[in-house]
Every structure is written in C-alpha cells, then in structure tokens.
Amino acid sequence: MNQSIELQRDFWDAWNASHREQRLGDVSLDQRRMIVGWLAELNCTDLDIIEVGCGAGWLCPSLKPFGRVTATDLSEHVLERARQRVPDVRFIAGDFMALDFGRAAFDVVVSVEVLSHVADHAAFVAKLNALLRPGGVLMLATQNRPILERFNTVEQPRPGNLRHWFDRDELAALLAPHFEVREITALTPVASKGPMRLIAGRQSKRALRAVLGRTVENALARAGFGWTLMALGKKRP
C-alpha cells in the first residue's frame, strides 16, 4: 500500500483527536518525567529545543521552562489546536523530512514515539543529528519491540500508520553513527497477554503499586521490561 504523506496525515489527525488530545496514560507520563529529568541535568534555561513529532503538543509545556521551543508535526489541524493550548511555542506543520529548519540550529532535539512511524529510519536520525549544534543532545523515545510483540496485544496498523519497532540493540546501532549513546533505558512495564500480565497488567500494577509503590515496576524496567525505550545521545564531533 502506498503510505503517502497525505494518508499518514489523515491517520494522525484522527489518532491525536481521539488519544493525546483526550488524556495521557502511564507511558506518556513516564516519558515526560524522564525527558524533564534529562533536561534538568543540563542545568540550563536558555536552550533552543525542537520537538520532532509533537502530536498534540502535550509535552511542550514541560519543555518551555528550559528555553525556546519549536515543535513540528504533520497535521496543521492538530497543531492549530495545540497553539491555543500552548502559547509561546513555535509550531510548524508539515513533513519533517521536507521541512527546512536550518543546520545546527538547536541545542536539544526531542522525539517521542516517532521513529517507528517514519519511512527511512537512517535518514530520519541523520536529520535529527544535522539539526543539532556541536555537543547537542538527542532525547528519543520509541516502542520496545520485544515487549510489544511478546507480551502485548496491539492492533494491526491502519492505512497511514507506518510501523517498524526496534529492540535495544537495533536502536543503539541506528543511533551510533551520529550520536554517542549515553543511555538506553526501558520504561513503563506493560503486559496484556502471557504470564507477565499477572504483574504488569493494568489492574495488577495498580494493586501492586498500592502495596509496594513502584518497586516492582522499577525492577522490571531495569531488567529491560518496558513499553518504551528511552535513548539519550550526544552529537558526535
């Protein structure tokens, strides 16, 4: 099937309206927590930050305290609503691979769950790198392929939804030509099938958390059992 940009735009228009514009789940909240923590470690509030694939702009308010924020996504309709919710962010709609943001224009690139939905992963990562100034930082989240495939039931992609998940080693290899990979961490244990659902199923997690806090979840994430892979990289010289 020809997954044209127009078809992809239509899919994400509908998806954002029914998902990220309605609520944030544990996966998004954990992604936000880690990205904010990484930004805080930079100890700077004057950064030029670009979020690539910002969707409904749900992460942008958390980026703003650290500097000037540019955010881009396919859908003008979604971004128009985001502009109303999140002032003082420069939202730019269009195909990221075709847009010109200049070279070496940013200190930080953030991209959350976008990598698996692009046609050319190597070209995408290369462009993320080109946006960064010397010593710039990449903060990237993507789906953790083994966990989604083995322990979760995920509906098949619909027209316009490109999908290619990565495991930890594949992600590290993809980033390595352009970035010194400082960290790859799993986040948010989730299981909807198999024996792990007794620990990481939604209801089971809530019951365990009520007794043990996040002890079990944190242990599972350290072992690599998490919906998300979070990668922190520094632009290579």
C-alpha beads as a LAMMPS data file, in Angstrom:
LAMMPS data file: protein, C-alpha beads

237 atoms
236 bonds

1 atom types
1 bond types

-500.0 500.0 xlo xhi
-500.0 500.0 ylo yhi
-500.0 500.0 zlo zhi

Masses

1 110.0

Atoms # bond

1 1 1 0.000 0.000 0.000
2 1 1 1.235 3.489 -0.849
3 1 1 1.578 5.212 2.526
4 1 1 1.595 8.760 1.182
5 1 1 2.184 11.744 3.418
6 1 1 -1.454 12.711 2.909
7 1 1 -2.630 9.292 4.080
8 1 1 -0.317 9.473 7.095
9 1 1 -1.594 12.956 7.911
10 1 1 -5.198 11.767 7.850
11 1 1 -4.380 8.887 10.182
12 1 1 -2.586 11.062 12.731
13 1 1 -5.296 13.752 12.562
14 1 1 -7.821 11.187 13.766
15 1 1 -5.455 9.451 16.194
16 1 1 -4.450 12.613 18.049
17 1 1 -8.030 13.804 18.316
18 1 1 -9.085 10.527 19.957
19 1 1 -5.942 9.873 22.042
20 1 1 -3.374 12.506 23.089
21 1 1 -5.861 15.371 22.995
22 1 1 -8.054 13.463 25.446
23 1 1 -5.734 12.083 28.119
24 1 1 -2.182 10.986 28.925
25 1 1 -1.552 7.425 30.047
26 1 1 1.250 5.996 32.152
27 1 1 3.517 5.563 29.120
28 1 1 3.388 9.257 28.194
29 1 1 3.686 10.404 31.789
30 1 1 6.806 8.288 32.314
31 1 1 8.325 9.532 29.046
32 1 1 7.718 13.115 30.121
33 1 1 9.229 12.508 33.550
34 1 1 12.454 11.119 32.075
35 1 1 12.839 13.857 29.462
36 1 1 12.297 16.587 32.049
37 1 1 14.886 14.901 34.260
38 1 1 17.418 14.806 31.444
39 1 1 16.774 18.463 30.643
40 1 1 17.196 19.431 34.285
41 1 1 20.604 17.720 34.305
42 1 1 21.754 20.118 31.567
43 1 1 21.355 22.914 34.121
44 1 1 20.325 25.497 31.534
45 1 1 17.176 27.516 30.915
46 1 1 18.298 29.168 27.671
47 1 1 18.231 26.209 25.295
48 1 1 16.941 26.085 21.752
49 1 1 14.786 22.935 21.736
50 1 1 12.933 21.267 18.885
51 1 1 10.375 18.511 19.398
52 1 1 10.037 16.406 16.261
53 1 1 6.656 14.722 16.002
54 1 1 4.990 16.700 18.783
55 1 1 1.473 15.489 18.006
56 1 1 -0.999 17.391 20.136
57 1 1 1.794 19.307 21.871
58 1 1 1.269 17.532 25.188
59 1 1 4.996 17.586 26.047
60 1 1 5.644 21.212 25.066
61 1 1 4.572 22.842 28.368
62 1 1 7.208 20.743 30.127
63 1 1 9.905 21.822 27.653
64 1 1 9.216 25.559 27.882
65 1 1 10.949 26.147 31.254
66 1 1 14.243 25.118 29.651
67 1 1 14.281 27.591 26.769
68 1 1 12.768 28.378 23.381
69 1 1 10.652 25.574 21.908
70 1 1 9.936 24.742 18.285
71 1 1 7.559 21.827 17.680
72 1 1 6.646 20.139 14.429
73 1 1 4.178 17.529 13.232
74 1 1 2.309 16.551 10.077
75 1 1 -1.126 17.890 10.946
76 1 1 -1.958 21.571 10.722
77 1 1 -5.370 20.854 12.282
78 1 1 -3.836 19.259 15.366
79 1 1 -1.200 21.975 15.696
80 1 1 -3.746 24.755 15.401
81 1 1 -5.467 23.401 18.488
82 1 1 -2.093 22.988 20.176
83 1 1 -1.314 26.666 19.557
84 1 1 -4.403 27.594 21.533
85 1 1 -3.429 25.383 24.459
86 1 1 0.316 26.087 24.499
87 1 1 1.280 29.695 23.726
88 1 1 4.870 30.781 23.175
89 1 1 5.786 27.637 21.245
90 1 1 6.621 27.848 17.534
91 1 1 4.506 25.110 15.939
92 1 1 5.371 24.162 12.347
93 1 1 3.217 21.736 10.358
94 1 1 4.480 19.544 7.548
95 1 1 6.556 16.552 6.534
96 1 1 9.616 16.728 8.794
97 1 1 11.909 15.270 6.142
98 1 1 10.885 18.017 3.692
99 1 1 10.934 20.986 6.094
100 1 1 13.997 23.222 6.390
101 1 1 14.851 24.158 9.976
102 1 1 18.423 25.099 9.114
103 1 1 21.522 23.227 10.222
104 1 1 22.966 23.281 13.711
105 1 1 20.090 25.433 14.943
106 1 1 19.234 23.636 18.192
107 1 1 20.823 22.509 21.436
108 1 1 18.340 19.699 22.099
109 1 1 16.224 17.501 19.852
110 1 1 13.323 15.632 21.469
111 1 1 11.379 12.948 19.615
112 1 1 8.778 10.739 21.299
113 1 1 7.370 7.640 19.561
114 1 1 8.053 8.938 16.061
115 1 1 10.983 6.800 14.905
116 1 1 8.851 3.707 14.336
117 1 1 6.441 5.653 12.111
118 1 1 8.850 7.064 9.512
119 1 1 9.730 5.508 6.163
120 1 1 13.525 5.938 6.259
121 1 1 14.918 5.497 9.765
122 1 1 18.553 6.177 8.903
123 1 1 17.683 9.403 7.064
124 1 1 15.446 10.473 9.949
125 1 1 18.218 10.014 12.519
126 1 1 20.712 11.774 10.259
127 1 1 18.420 14.801 10.028
128 1 1 17.929 14.871 13.804
129 1 1 21.705 14.996 14.080
130 1 1 22.024 17.754 11.480
131 1 1 19.668 19.972 13.480
132 1 1 21.987 19.940 16.483
133 1 1 24.840 22.273 17.287
134 1 1 28.189 20.775 18.306
135 1 1 27.721 18.954 21.598
136 1 1 23.943 18.942 21.138
137 1 1 21.754 16.340 22.801
138 1 1 19.149 13.906 21.475
139 1 1 16.341 12.684 23.752
140 1 1 14.365 9.982 21.978
141 1 1 11.593 7.577 22.962
142 1 1 10.450 4.648 20.850
143 1 1 8.471 1.457 21.322
144 1 1 10.320 -1.582 22.712
145 1 1 9.757 -4.259 20.064
146 1 1 10.243 -7.489 22.071
147 1 1 7.877 -6.367 24.823
148 1 1 5.139 -5.257 22.433
149 1 1 5.427 -8.395 20.293
150 1 1 5.668 -10.985 23.073
151 1 1 3.601 -9.571 25.895
152 1 1 1.049 -7.186 24.398
153 1 1 -1.844 -7.321 22.000
154 1 1 -1.532 -4.357 19.646
155 1 1 -3.981 -3.777 16.823
156 1 1 -2.678 -4.054 13.283
157 1 1 -1.571 -0.832 11.571
158 1 1 -4.291 1.046 9.736
159 1 1 -3.798 2.854 6.428
160 1 1 -1.416 5.747 7.001
161 1 1 0.186 4.195 10.072
162 1 1 3.749 3.162 9.270
163 1 1 5.164 0.791 11.887
164 1 1 8.650 -0.590 12.485
165 1 1 9.573 -1.216 16.096
166 1 1 13.142 -1.585 17.433
167 1 1 14.830 -3.548 20.175
168 1 1 17.613 -2.096 22.318
169 1 1 20.491 -3.336 20.151
170 1 1 18.846 -2.211 16.923
171 1 1 18.217 1.244 18.354
172 1 1 21.790 1.574 19.591
173 1 1 23.144 0.542 16.178
174 1 1 20.881 3.018 14.386
175 1 1 21.981 5.938 16.562
176 1 1 25.680 5.080 16.818
177 1 1 26.888 6.626 13.511
178 1 1 25.698 10.066 14.612
179 1 1 25.483 10.009 18.410
180 1 1 27.470 8.936 21.425
181 1 1 24.743 6.927 23.117
182 1 1 24.895 7.800 26.810
183 1 1 21.860 5.816 27.962
184 1 1 19.163 3.482 26.701
185 1 1 16.567 2.737 29.361
186 1 1 13.302 0.804 29.356
187 1 1 10.251 2.452 30.924
188 1 1 6.699 1.526 31.916
189 1 1 6.219 -2.238 32.223
190 1 1 3.036 -3.209 30.377
191 1 1 1.630 -6.655 29.576
192 1 1 -1.781 -7.601 28.233
193 1 1 -1.048 -11.271 27.459
194 1 1 1.079 -14.119 28.794
195 1 1 2.125 -14.732 32.402
196 1 1 3.619 -11.237 32.771
197 1 1 0.132 -9.762 32.746
198 1 1 -0.191 -11.001 36.351
199 1 1 2.490 -8.468 37.286
200 1 1 2.369 -5.812 34.576
201 1 1 -1.295 -5.885 33.590
202 1 1 -3.115 -2.645 34.314
203 1 1 -5.155 -3.893 37.269
204 1 1 -2.266 -5.959 38.669
205 1 1 0.084 -2.953 38.510
206 1 1 -2.377 -0.790 40.383
207 1 1 -2.771 -3.407 43.116
208 1 1 0.975 -3.915 43.480
209 1 1 1.634 -0.176 43.445
210 1 1 -0.850 0.324 46.269
211 1 1 1.207 -2.047 48.423
212 1 1 4.791 -1.624 47.195
213 1 1 4.807 1.696 45.398
214 1 1 6.771 1.457 42.151
215 1 1 9.320 -1.068 43.433
216 1 1 8.214 -3.885 41.131
217 1 1 7.768 -1.601 38.120
218 1 1 11.213 -0.085 38.581
219 1 1 12.823 -3.520 38.872
220 1 1 11.116 -4.714 35.688
221 1 1 12.177 -1.585 33.825
222 1 1 15.801 -2.003 34.927
223 1 1 15.640 -5.534 33.509
224 1 1 14.519 -4.127 30.146
225 1 1 10.831 -4.938 30.502
226 1 1 9.126 -1.732 29.450
227 1 1 6.851 -0.447 26.708
228 1 1 9.285 2.356 25.874
229 1 1 12.984 2.571 25.108
230 1 1 14.392 5.960 26.107
231 1 1 17.664 6.952 24.445
232 1 1 19.955 9.815 25.421
233 1 1 22.680 10.677 22.943
234 1 1 25.249 13.392 22.345
235 1 1 26.085 14.572 18.834
236 1 1 29.368 13.154 17.641
237 1 1 32.114 15.695 16.800

Bonds

1 1 1 2
2 1 2 3
3 1 3 4
4 1 4 5
5 1 5 6
6 1 6 7
7 1 7 8
8 1 8 9
9 1 9 10
10 1 10 11
11 1 11 12
12 1 12 13
13 1 13 14
14 1 14 15
15 1 15 16
16 1 16 17
17 1 17 18
18 1 18 19
19 1 19 20
20 1 20 21
21 1 21 22
22 1 22 23
23 1 23 24
24 1 24 25
25 1 25 26
26 1 26 27
27 1 27 28
28 1 28 29
29 1 29 30
30 1 30 31
31 1 31 32
32 1 32 33
33 1 33 34
34 1 34 35
35 1 35 36
36 1 36 37
37 1 37 38
38 1 38 39
39 1 39 40
40 1 40 41
41 1 41 42
42 1 42 43
43 1 43 44
44 1 44 45
45 1 45 46
46 1 46 47
47 1 47 48
48 1 48 49
49 1 49 50
50 1 50 51
51 1 51 52
52 1 52 53
53 1 53 54
54 1 54 55
55 1 55 56
56 1 56 57
57 1 57 58
58 1 58 59
59 1 59 60
60 1 60 61
61 1 61 62
62 1 62 63
63 1 63 64
64 1 64 65
65 1 65 66
66 1 66 67
67 1 67 68
68 1 68 69
69 1 69 70
70 1 70 71
71 1 71 72
72 1 72 73
73 1 73 74
74 1 74 75
75 1 75 76
76 1 76 77
77 1 77 78
78 1 78 79
79 1 79 80
80 1 80 81
81 1 81 82
82 1 82 83
83 1 83 84
84 1 84 85
85 1 85 86
86 1 86 87
87 1 87 88
88 1 88 89
89 1 89 90
90 1 90 91
91 1 91 92
92 1 92 93
93 1 93 94
94 1 94 95
95 1 95 96
96 1 96 97
97 1 97 98
98 1 98 99
99 1 99 100
100 1 100 101
101 1 101 102
102 1 102 103
103 1 103 104
104 1 104 105
105 1 105 106
106 1 106 107
107 1 107 108
108 1 108 109
109 1 109 110
110 1 110 111
111 1 111 112
112 1 112 113
113 1 113 114
114 1 114 115
115 1 115 116
116 1 116 117
117 1 117 118
118 1 118 119
119 1 119 120
120 1 120 121
121 1 121 122
122 1 122 123
123 1 123 124
124 1 124 125
125 1 125 126
126 1 126 127
127 1 127 128
128 1 128 129
129 1 129 130
130 1 130 131
131 1 131 132
132 1 132 133
133 1 133 134
134 1 134 135
135 1 135 136
136 1 136 137
137 1 137 138
138 1 138 139
139 1 139 140
140 1 140 141
141 1 141 142
142 1 142 143
143 1 143 144
144 1 144 145
145 1 145 146
146 1 146 147
147 1 147 148
148 1 148 149
149 1 149 150
150 1 150 151
151 1 151 152
152 1 152 153
153 1 153 154
154 1 154 155
155 1 155 156
156 1 156 157
157 1 157 158
158 1 158 159
159 1 159 160
160 1 160 161
161 1 161 162
162 1 162 163
163 1 163 164
164 1 164 165
165 1 165 166
166 1 166 167
167 1 167 168
168 1 168 169
169 1 169 170
170 1 170 171
171 1 171 172
172 1 172 173
173 1 173 174
174 1 174 175
175 1 175 176
176 1 176 177
177 1 177 178
178 1 178 179
179 1 179 180
180 1 180 181
181 1 181 182
182 1 182 183
183 1 183 184
184 1 184 185
185 1 185 186
186 1 186 187
187 1 187 188
188 1 188 189
189 1 189 190
190 1 190 191
191 1 191 192
192 1 192 193
193 1 193 194
194 1 194 195
195 1 195 196
196 1 196 197
197 1 197 198
198 1 198 199
199 1 199 200
200 1 200 201
201 1 201 202
202 1 202 203
203 1 203 204
204 1 204 205
205 1 205 206
206 1 206 207
207 1 207 208
208 1 208 209
209 1 209 210
210 1 210 211
211 1 211 212
212 1 212 213
213 1 213 214
214 1 214 215
215 1 215 216
216 1 216 217
217 1 217 218
218 1 218 219
219 1 219 220
220 1 220 221
221 1 221 222
222 1 222 223
223 1 223 224
224 1 224 225
225 1 225 226
226 1 226 227
227 1 227 228
228 1 228 229
229 1 229 230
230 1 230 231
231 1 231 232
232 1 232 233
233 1 233 234
234 1 234 235
235 1 235 236
236 1 236 237
